[in-house]
Amino acid sequence: MKRLPRAMLRYGLGGSVLLCAIQAHSQDPFAPLTSETRPLSTRWQSDYSGAVQLGLGYVNDNNTMFGQYNGLSDDGATLIGNLQWNSFRSGDSYWQANLQDLGLDTREGELVWGVTKRFEVSAGFDSQRQVRNDSGKTPFRGGANLRLPEQWTSGLTTSDFGDLNDSLRSFDRELERKRYWLGATANLNDQWTLESELRYEDKDGTTDTAGAIYIDAASGDSALLPQTIDYSTTEFDLGLIYSGDALHLDGRLSYSDFDNGDDLLIWQNPYSSFSPRVRYPQGSGGLGLAPDSEQLSGRLSGYLLINATARLQFDGSYGVASQDQSFADYSVNPQLDVTEPVPRNSLDGEVATSTFNAKLKLQPMPRMNLDAKVKIRKRDYENPRDGYRYIRGDGSDQPRSALTVYNTSHDYLSQIVGFETGFRLPWRSRLTFDYEFEEVERRNAAVEETEESRGTLGYRIRLLPTLRAKAEVTLANRSADTYNWDQSYYALLDTELINATPDNQRYINHPELSQYYLSNRERWEAKLDLQYAPASRWDFNTNLNWREDDFDKSRLGLTKARWRAIHVAANYAATQDTIISLYGGVDEYHNEQSSRAFRGGQEKNAFAIYPPLPQASDPTRNWGVESEDTSISVGANATWQLRKDIALELDYNFVSTNAEQTFSTNGASDLNPENFPDNETTQHQLSAAGTWDMRENLSLRLDYQYYRFDWDDWALQDVAVNTINKVLTFGERNPNETIHYMGASVIYRWQ
């Protein structure tokens, strides 16, 4: 929908250009050399000095899916307003103005003024609006400090909230982003160019999050919470470009400052589960929000022409992000006892990220190319390490010193070396091979080092004048060092607690559960692209994709993943006046995961080998889940030049998705999971438009859209705000929309 006003303007300016080119080509094989092939968006800039589009659009109902990003979420009339205007008549100077979607919250515009080959100044704005499901309700009032109404009846569970229904109110989950920029470009001489841009972005609105008050995380009092957003970001870039005969350099310095208007999200406890200091009405919980931060970075990219058969490309960057926002207290509840304050006023931390990419492109033989490449990415943390006796879930006094936790750094280094080569073979074919070897080092991770080899063999051939094929096969093999399942445990916790815990219980994740991105993995991937044009009016395209991952050393966790996709498209010039396109595709993603169900205490021993086995050591307590997501898309569009002055367009697409999960167990009698119901979505969208060129500089545009969306999500179906005993939800409903959009506008052009 963001492109709709531009499409209106484009077809209004020259609705029959494509048809004329097809007619000319059918009569004269050399007609394309003389026909008008410039895009219409550039034709109006030379043939006309300006164009304006004015009209009205109408949406029949409020919605959140159809208008999620396009500004058409509210029912009623909206203004259709677009303007493009330029001038090149004042010697070497010029200016351009572009305004789009003036009647919507997604409006944008830019004004440019410059002198040819000397300098250019631009200023612009861009507004975006995102809406989400607004059928939910909440009893909370306020912004960053959420309170319950005065008439509130608390209880141990949500079903005990006697005044809940009378306290509920609707709220809009909407985010608005407004961005402004000012840029300048100056050509200092034939080789040097200076560029600069200043940007400011403001983002505000309401989203959602979740919070809980608890002593033990296994039994918390939870609530979904509306969260206000008040972000602002200021960015500044300065670039210097050098363009020589053999050397090109592009150097840039960038600065970014992020500010969050809210430090904490606080909510009043609606439950009465804990002590009087924690329960309603005195108790409250708090969540820390995104902290203020800033970043300074530099980047240098370019290339060097060594000789006629050798070229060096390079790109390097270095940036430092810092965060020193003042720490909040351990709890937002002042009635809880805190005997030891926060160890420092702020984190005062930095993260330095550097990258370097280089490629040497060679042509050792006329029919062969050879590229050598290297890629490096490094991330270094400079954070002081301290112990924090934070209060879990705002549910009790400060815990004993043994429950102190420590912040950790996660340094990262990735190094890739490889090469690419290609050979031109007979029968208009080409053979390629791409190889990369990557070594990754991590700090404070379960695996310190992983190595991966990736090789891709490709072949492209023109089998017939009307048939082209391209195939690729990739094999990637990743191997990992010893899996240190206890690394995060020792990095996080205090020695007092570690020493008081039995050796066989010193872990956070089960020792046999492997994190997929750190695990051994073998990947096979294949692609096939076919292009077939049996006649001048027909064109077919087929794309096949397949990928399979096997985590062959993982006992628990993600063990297998598979992705398959097929997409087909056909274009048909039925007559000189009609062009029809058809397309369709199926995507399927399948994965297999497993885990083990166990309790704490003596049941947490994961290393017993003699029966009777504790739960954490018993493989019969394994459970697994197979997930499969399937997406089907079908569509068609047609353009028809009914008369020389009337052009028609029709577009339809259908999308259906289905997500299913199947659970299984390994024999334990007390494990009997039920499969989740399928999660399904269905979408139909039909667009029809017509443009009538009443005069050479005046056109009438009519548009219609039909949108049908249905979402069957079991997590929302029949789930009221108090359906779950310990989770106060929004009680939102599944989106089910039938939307009609109609628009009528006039397009006027002038020279």
Salt bridges, closest charged atoms under 4 A:
GLU36 OE2 - ARG38 NE 2.79
GLU36 OE1 - ARG43 NE 3.68
ASP47 OD2 - ARG38 NH2 3.82
ASP47 OD2 - ARG43 NH2 3.14
ASP74 OD2 - ARG129 NH2 3.60
ASP101 OD2 - LYS2 NZ 3.56
ASP105 OD2 - ARG129 NH1 3.40
GLU108 OE2 - LYS2 NZ 3.61
GLU108 OE2 - ARG6 NH2 2.88
ASP126 OD2 - ARG177 NH2 3.49
GLU174 OE2 - ARG129 NH2 2.95
GLU195 OE1 - ARG252 NH2 2.51
GLU197 OE1 - ARG199 NH1 2.69
GLU201 OE1 - ARG177 NE 3.97
GLU201 OE1 - ARG179 NE 3.91
ASP208 OD2 - ARG132 NH1 2.87
ASP208 OD2 - ARG173 NH1 2.62
ASP221 OD1 - LYS726 NZ 2.87
GLU235 OE1 - ARG179 NH2 3.54
GLU235 OE1 - ARG199 NE 3.00
ASP237 OD2 - ARG199 NH2 2.89
ASP250 OD1 - ARG252 NE 3.10
ASP315 OD2 - ARG299 NH2 2.45
ASP337 OD2 - ARG277 NH1 3.87
GLU340 OE1 - ARG389 NH1 3.37
ASP371 OD2 - LYS361 NZ 3.10
ASP380 OD2 - LYS378 NZ 3.71
ASP386 OD2 - ARG344 NH1 3.49
ASP397 OD1 - ARG277 NH1 2.88
ASP411 OD2 - ARG443 NH1 3.27
GLU420 OE2 - LYS359 NZ 3.28
GLU420 OE2 - LYS373 NZ 3.12
ASP434 OD1 - LYS373 NZ 2.96
GLU436 OE2 - LYS373 NZ 2.94
GLU436 OE2 - LYS375 NZ 3.47
GLU436 OE1 - ARG454 NH2 2.86
GLU438 OE1 - ARG454 NH1 2.97
GLU452 OE1 - ARG454 NH1 3.44
GLU452 OE2 - ARG521 NH2 2.55
ASP503 OD1 - ARG506 NH1 3.19
GLU512 OE2 - ARG555 NH1 3.45
GLU512 OE1 - ARG596 NH2 3.40
ASP549 OD1 - ARG523 NE 2.66
ASP550 OD1 - LYS560 NZ 3.39
ASP587 OD1 - HIS567 NE2 2.95
GLU588 OE2 - ARG562 NH2 3.70
GLU588 OE2 - ARG564 NH2 2.28
GLU592 OE2 - HIS590 NE2 3.58
GLU626 OE1 - HIS590 NE2 3.51
GLU628 OE1 - HIS590 ND1 3.17
ASP645 OD2 - ARG643 NH2 3.03
GLU649 OE2 - ARG701 NH1 2.71
ASP670 OD1 - ARG621 NH1 2.94
ASP703 OD2 - ARG701 NE 3.07
GLU732 OE1 - ARG173 NH2 2.84
